[in-house]
Structure formats: structure tokens, C-alpha cells
Amino acid sequence: MGRVKIFLSSSCPKCPSAKRFGLLLQQKGFQVDYFDIESAEGLAEATFYSVKAVPAFLVEEDERVIGKWIGEIPSLKEIENLCGA
């Protein structure tokens, strides 16, 4: 199953919903990593993936990005379809 990277910020109005969605994904068996773009590590990761807005979701499989949503929250169906779940 894919790995989901979620990029968040404390000033983002959609980010609390994005974090709750991440918890749902974890319950469904996805590995989820959270990155706060206000931290050095989070900003470095966001820069590496060219994330310029939050919330942002990246789905990786075999260390390859297979899906990317910037500034929006994907649906569970979109994530599952990408990962063949």
C-alpha cells in the first residue's frame, strides 16, 4: 500500500481537516508521514517535492510519487484508486 506524505502549517485553515483525513488513512492501513512546513525538516521536504501551498498530499509507491494534491484534500477514493486498495 502507498505511503502518504502530508504537508501542513499552523496558519492553514484547511490543515486541521487534512490532519484528520491523515488519521483516517492510517486507520485504512496507509503509512502516513506529516510535515510541518514551519519547521526546518518540513520546509526541506516541501522544497524537495516543490510543495508551494498547504495542505499538500503526496502518495508514493516504491519511492516514486504517483499522486500529488497541492492546496486541497483528496478523496479517500482517489487515494485508494492510486494505490489499488
C-alpha atoms as a printed R data frame, in Angstrom:
   type eleno elety resid chain resno       x      y      z
1  ATOM     1    CA   MET     A     1   0.000  0.000  0.000
2  ATOM     2    CA   GLY     A     2   1.231  3.520 -0.729
3  ATOM     3    CA   ARG     A     3   2.921  5.924  1.618
4  ATOM     4    CA   VAL     A     4   1.202  9.295  2.060
5  ATOM     5    CA   LYS     A     5   3.097 12.469  2.893
6  ATOM     6    CA   ILE     A     6   1.015 15.333  4.235
7  ATOM     7    CA   PHE     A     7   2.362 18.877  4.422
8  ATOM     8    CA   LEU     A     8   0.734 21.207  6.944
9  ATOM     9    CA   SER     A     9   1.050 24.630  8.546
10 ATOM    10    CA   SER     A    10  -0.429 26.054 11.747
11 ATOM    11    CA   SER     A    11  -1.793 29.072  9.838
12 ATOM    12    CA   CYS     A    12  -3.592 26.989  7.195
13 ATOM    13    CA   PRO     A    13  -7.392 26.911  7.627
14 ATOM    14    CA   LYS     A    14  -7.768 23.575  5.772
15 ATOM    15    CA   CYS     A    15  -4.921 21.821  7.610
16 ATOM    16    CA   PRO     A    16  -6.909 20.546 10.630
17 ATOM    17    CA   SER     A    17  -9.219 18.722  8.191
18 ATOM    18    CA   ALA     A    18  -6.179 17.435  6.294
19 ATOM    19    CA   LYS     A    19  -4.705 16.059  9.510
20 ATOM    20    CA   ARG     A    20  -7.994 14.307 10.377
21 ATOM    21    CA   PHE     A    21  -8.032 12.804  6.882
22 ATOM    22    CA   GLY     A    22  -4.487 11.558  7.506
23 ATOM    23    CA   LEU     A    23  -5.715  9.760 10.627
24 ATOM    24    CA   LEU     A    24  -8.454  8.108  8.547
25 ATOM    25    CA   LEU     A    25  -5.840  6.975  6.028
26 ATOM    26    CA   GLN     A    26  -3.800  5.461  8.860
27 ATOM    27    CA   GLN     A    27  -6.883  3.560 10.042
28 ATOM    28    CA   LYS     A    28  -7.252  2.234  6.490
29 ATOM    29    CA   GLY     A    29  -3.691  0.879  6.602
30 ATOM    30    CA   PHE     A    30  -1.751  3.616  4.812
31 ATOM    31    CA   GLN     A    31   1.593  4.740  6.174
32 ATOM    32    CA   VAL     A    32   1.262  8.494  6.727
33 ATOM    33    CA   ASP     A    33   4.060 10.988  7.387
34 ATOM    34    CA   TYR     A    34   3.258 14.536  8.477
35 ATOM    35    CA   PHE     A    35   5.493 17.510  7.711
36 ATOM    36    CA   ASP     A    36   5.098 20.941  9.296
37 ATOM    37    CA   ILE     A    37   6.417 23.410  6.730
38 ATOM    38    CA   GLU     A    38   7.179 25.837  9.559
39 ATOM    39    CA   SER     A    39   9.975 23.512 10.751
40 ATOM    40    CA   ALA     A    40  13.366 23.178  9.039
41 ATOM    41    CA   GLU     A    41  12.785 19.477  8.278
42 ATOM    42    CA   GLY     A    42   9.289 20.088  6.922
43 ATOM    43    CA   LEU     A    43  10.408 23.009  4.791
44 ATOM    44    CA   ALA     A    44  13.302 20.979  3.366
45 ATOM    45    CA   GLU     A    45  10.957 18.109  2.475
46 ATOM    46    CA   ALA     A    46   8.431 20.537  0.935
47 ATOM    47    CA   THR     A    47  11.178 22.169 -1.125
48 ATOM    48    CA   PHE     A    48  12.397 18.777 -2.352
49 ATOM    49    CA   TYR     A    49   8.887 17.957 -3.634
50 ATOM    50    CA   SER     A    50   8.152 21.512 -4.889
51 ATOM    51    CA   VAL     A    51   5.271 21.936 -2.443
52 ATOM    52    CA   LYS     A    52   4.347 25.616 -2.503
53 ATOM    53    CA   ALA     A    53   0.944 25.553 -0.757
54 ATOM    54    CA   VAL     A    54  -0.702 23.632  2.062
55 ATOM    55    CA   PRO     A    55  -2.341 21.361  2.723
56 ATOM    56    CA   ALA     A    56  -0.472 19.136  0.305
57 ATOM    57    CA   PHE     A    57  -0.678 15.378 -0.158
58 ATOM    58    CA   LEU     A    58   1.830 13.189 -1.956
59 ATOM    59    CA   VAL     A    59   1.353  9.493 -2.493
60 ATOM    60    CA   GLU     A    60   4.475  7.411 -3.042
61 ATOM    61    CA   GLU     A    61   4.888  3.841 -4.092
62 ATOM    62    CA   ASP     A    62   8.348  2.291 -4.352
63 ATOM    63    CA   GLU     A    63   9.818  5.748 -3.541
64 ATOM    64    CA   ARG     A    64   8.140  7.229 -6.634
65 ATOM    65    CA   VAL     A    65   5.449  9.937 -6.448
66 ATOM    66    CA   ILE     A    66   2.283  8.554 -8.027
67 ATOM    67    CA   GLY     A    67  -0.152 11.256 -6.874
68 ATOM    68    CA   LYS     A    68   0.055 14.873 -5.740
69 ATOM    69    CA   TRP     A    69  -2.544 17.343 -4.466
70 ATOM    70    CA   ILE     A    70  -1.428 20.867 -3.590
71 ATOM    71    CA   GLY     A    71  -3.732 23.210 -1.677
72 ATOM    72    CA   GLU     A    72  -6.518 20.645 -1.486
73 ATOM    73    CA   ILE     A    73  -7.541 17.455  0.253
74 ATOM    74    CA   PRO     A    74  -8.038 14.416 -1.990
75 ATOM    75    CA   SER     A    75 -10.880 11.985 -1.504
76 ATOM    76    CA   LEU     A    76 -10.352  8.578  0.038
77 ATOM    77    CA   LYS     A    77 -11.448  7.049 -3.268
78 ATOM    78    CA   GLU     A    78  -8.720  8.939 -5.169
79 ATOM    79    CA   ILE     A    79  -6.029  7.662 -2.804
80 ATOM    80    CA   GLU     A    80  -7.369  4.103 -2.861
81 ATOM    81    CA   ASN     A    81  -7.612  4.100 -6.678
82 ATOM    82    CA   LEU     A    82  -3.991  5.219 -6.971
83 ATOM    83    CA   CYS     A    83  -2.776  2.501 -4.617
84 ATOM    84    CA   GLY     A    84  -5.026 -0.248 -5.905
85 ATOM    85    CA   ALA     A    85  -6.661 -0.593 -2.481
